[in-house]
Amino acid sequence: MKPEDLLKLQDRVEEMAEEIRTLWSTLEAVHDAMRSELEDPVTYRDAIHGLSRQAYQLKEEASLLLDWLNQDEG
C-alpha cells in the first residue's frame, strides 16, 4: 500500500470513529428523552430513521474498506 493511501485510510477511519461516537451519543440522548414522562415516540421517529441510515452507510463503507484492504494484500 502506498504511504499516501495509508494516510487517506487512516484519516477516513478516524472520521468514521468520530461519526460512530456521534451516533452513539445521539442515540443515548434519544433513549433518555423517550424515557421521560412526556415522551411521544412519533417525535423521535425521524431522528431514529436518520440515525439508522447513517449507521447503515457507515457499515457499507467499512465493508468496502475491508474489501479494498483484502485485495491489497492479495
C-alpha positions in Angstrom: 0.0 0.0 0.0 1.3 3.4 -0.9 2.0 5.8 2.0 -0.5 8.3 0.7 -3.2 5.6 0.6 -2.4 4.6 4.1 -2.7 8.2 5.3 -6.1 8.6 3.5 -7.3 5.3 5.0 -6.2 6.4 8.5 -7.9 9.7 8.1 -11.2 8.1 7.0 -11.1 5.5 9.7 -10.7 8.4 12.3 -13.6 10.2 10.7 -15.7 7.1 10.8 -14.8 6.6 14.5 -16.0 10.2 15.2 -19.2 9.6 13.3 -19.8 6.4 15.4 -19.2 8.4 18.6 -21.8 11.0 17.4 -24.3 8.2 16.5 -23.9 6.6 19.9 -24.2 10.0 21.7 -27.3 10.9 19.7 -28.9 7.5 20.3 -28.3 7.8 24.0 -29.9 11.3 24.0 -33.0 9.9 22.1 -33.2 7.0 24.5 -33.1 9.3 27.6 -35.7 11.6 26.0 -38.0 8.7 25.3 -37.9 7.6 28.9 -39.3 10.9 30.1 -42.9 11.2 31.3 -43.8 13.4 28.3 -42.3 11.1 25.7 -44.0 10.7 22.3 -42.5 8.1 20.1 -43.7 9.9 17.0 -41.4 12.8 17.9 -38.3 10.6 17.6 -39.3 8.6 14.6 -37.4 10.7 12.0 -34.4 11.0 14.2 -34.2 7.3 14.7 -34.6 6.7 10.9 -31.8 9.2 10.1 -29.5 7.5 12.6 -30.3 4.1 11.2 -29.5 5.3 7.7 -26.2 6.8 8.9 -25.3 3.6 10.6 -26.1 1.6 7.5 -23.9 3.9 5.4 -21.0 3.5 7.8 -21.4 -0.3 7.7 -21.4 -0.3 3.9 -18.3 2.0 3.8 -16.5 -0.2 6.3 -17.3 -3.3 4.2 -15.9 -1.6 1.1 -12.7 -0.5 3.0 -12.2 -4.1 4.2 -12.7 -5.5 0.7 -10.1 -2.9 -0.6 -7.6 -3.9 2.1 -8.1 -7.6 1.4 -7.5 -7.0 -2.3 -4.4 -5.0 -1.5 -3.0 -8.0 0.5 -3.5 -10.5 -2.3 
